[in-house]
Every structure is written in C-alpha cells, then in structure tokens.
C-alpha cells in the first residue's frame, strides 16, 4: 500500500517531463516531490525526505517567481 505512493509520485514525475509549460512542469514535479517526501517519511528514508523537501522548495520558489512575472506583464 505504501509503495503505491512512490509509484504515483513516479508517474506524476514522468508526466511532468512531457509538459510544454514550465509552470505546469514545475507544479507537477513539486507534487511528485511532495509525494516522494511523504513516502520517505512512511519508510524512514531520510534521503527521500530531504530530496523531496528540497525539490518542493525549489519548485515552489520558481513557480511563485514565474507567476509574479506573468501577473506583472
């Protein structure tokens, strides 16, 4: 059951790579990072928790930055 979280995160990550819009790519990859972080918490895997958290922070920062630029235009 817990592995389903990882498989869903993997599928979302793969789908994100097919996105043409950078905002959607980052949003989908941020979601997959969140799920990988949750999976890491469930199995006590600190590399997954750290990696998922860092990716989530980086993608969130860039999404906010892109949305501000879009709204300013």
BELLIN-V779111 format. One line per field, one symbol per residue. ss: DSSP state (a for helix, b for strand, c for the rest). psi: psi as a letter, one per 30 degrees, with the letter a starting at -180 (. if undefined). burial: # if it has 24 or more other ideal C-beta (glycine too) atoms within 12 Angstrom, else .. A space follows every 50 residues. Layout:
ss: ???
psi: ???
burial: ???
This chain:
ss: caaaaaaaaaaaaaaacccccaaaaaaaaaaaaaaaaaaaaaaccaaaaa aaaaaaaaaaaaaaaaaaaaaac
psi: eefeeeeeeeeeeeeeffkekeeeeeeeeeeeeeeeeeeeeeghjeeeee eeeeeeeeeeeeeeeeeeeeef.
burial: ....##..#..##..#........################.......#.. .#..##..#...#..........
